[in-house]
Amino acid sequence: MMANPAHDERLKWIYGSKTNAELEERYNQWADLYDKDVEDDLGFMGPKIVAAALAESVDKTSKVLDAGAGTGAVGEALAALGFEHITAIDLSPGMLEVASAKGAYETLQREVLGETLAFEDDAFDATICVGTLTVGHAPRSSLDEFVRVTKVGGLIASGMRPDHYETGGFKQKQEALENEGRWTLVSRSAPYQMMPTTEPELMYETWIYEVLV
Ligand SMILES: C[S@@+](CC[C@H](N)C(=O)[O-])C[C@H]1O[C@@H](n2cnc3c(N)ncnc32)[C@H](O)[C@@H]1O
């Protein structure tokens, strides 16, 4: 299937947001159509692939933070794998409302990545973030909070485009966290197609780190 011009327009509109307030409002407006556009029509594979990678190394009883949960595709994937204690956070209440209806999350709350999260240190056994460490969305400083709220020995899994890893400052940030002894790399996948049927040239990577402090 080819990409649909309406989707291209919607993605341009989202990525054209200049502030978090604008991004929040645009995601609120998109929330009801998001699953149809991104999961059904575009066939975004990130949530299932990154959730499956995390599930290989984390006990199903774990408390998992889904950061930038959107409409809950990651939560659904984790719930299908047997996870029951998942917390969703997102900038957009509209997206969280759709996520809530899926029944995969124990808790859902509005939080802004890049700011201090309203969780205690070590609150989670694992953190997962898919589709949100991207252009104009969550900044690289979000990773500091992922490390803080994830227990020592816990895992942080993320899905990201390799081009944004290089150009969005994530390479420097991820290496800095490693050099500071705050986390260590467990695995970095080979690049894979994030939307194989509609945008075969767009690649994605799954990263998993273990928290050290
Ligand atoms: C492309 S969607 C991905 C949603 C979901 N993780 C998935 O894979 O289907 C990106 C989500 O990130 C949220 N988002 C963007 N910037 C954010 C920020 N700074 N803090 C929290 N959420 C943010 C948006 O509201 C949106 O729901």
The ligand as an SDF file (V2000), in Angstrom:
LIG
                    3D

 27 29  0  0  0  0  0  0  0  0999 V2000
    3.7730    9.1820   17.5780 C   0  0  0  0  0  0  0  0  0  0  0  0
    2.8850    9.1000   19.0800 S   0  0  0  0  0  0  0  0  0  0  0  0
    3.4320    7.5140   19.7040 C   0  0  0  0  0  0  0  0  0  0  0  0
    2.4620    6.9350   20.6800 C   0  0  0  0  0  0  0  0  0  0  0  0
    2.7120    5.4950   21.1080 C   0  0  0  0  0  0  0  0  0  0  0  0
    3.8930    5.3670   21.9410 N   0  0  0  0  0  0  0  0  0  0  0  0
    2.7870    4.5610   19.9370 C   0  0  0  0  0  0  0  0  0  0  0  0
    3.8790    4.0580   19.6630 O   0  0  0  0  0  0  0  0  0  0  0  0
    1.7530    4.3360   19.3140 O   0  0  0  0  0  0  0  0  0  0  0  0
    3.7870   10.2480   20.0990 C   0  0  0  0  0  0  0  0  0  0  0  0
    3.1290   10.5590   21.4120 C   0  0  0  0  0  0  0  0  0  0  0  0
    4.0590   11.3020   22.1830 O   0  0  0  0  0  0  0  0  0  0  0  0
    3.3690   12.2980   22.8920 C   0  0  0  0  0  0  0  0  0  0  0  0
    4.3440   13.3550   23.1920 N   0  0  0  0  0  0  0  0  0  0  0  0
    4.9860   14.1760   22.3370 C   0  0  0  0  0  0  0  0  0  0  0  0
    5.8370   14.9720   23.0010 N   0  0  0  0  0  0  0  0  0  0  0  0
    5.7220   14.6540   24.3070 C   0  0  0  0  0  0  0  0  0  0  0  0
    6.3300   15.1320   25.4830 C   0  0  0  0  0  0  0  0  0  0  0  0
    7.2620   16.1030   25.4860 N   0  0  0  0  0  0  0  0  0  0  0  0
    5.9530   14.5780   26.6680 N   0  0  0  0  0  0  0  0  0  0  0  0
    5.0320   13.5920   26.7030 C   0  0  0  0  0  0  0  0  0  0  0  0
    4.4310   13.0870   25.6210 N   0  0  0  0  0  0  0  0  0  0  0  0
    4.7720   13.6200   24.4320 C   0  0  0  0  0  0  0  0  0  0  0  0
    2.2540   12.7280   21.9690 C   0  0  0  0  0  0  0  0  0  0  0  0
    1.2040   13.3450   22.6840 O   0  0  0  0  0  0  0  0  0  0  0  0
    1.8680   11.3860   21.3340 C   0  0  0  0  0  0  0  0  0  0  0  0
    0.8380   10.7680   22.0400 O   0  0  0  0  0  0  0  0  0  0  0  0
  1  2  1  0
  2  3  1  0
  2 10  1  0
  3  4  1  0
  4  5  1  0
  5  6  1  0
  5  7  1  0
  7  8  2  0
  7  9  1  0
 10 11  1  0
 11 12  1  0
 11 26  1  0
 12 13  1  0
 13 14  1  0
 13 24  1  0
 14 15  1  0
 14 23  1  0
 15 16  2  0
 16 17  1  0
 17 18  1  0
 17 23  2  0
 18 19  1  0
 18 20  2  0
 20 21  1  0
 21 22  2  0
 22 23  1  0
 24 25  1  0
 24 26  1  0
 26 27  1  0
M  CHG  2   2   1   9  -1
M  END
$$$$
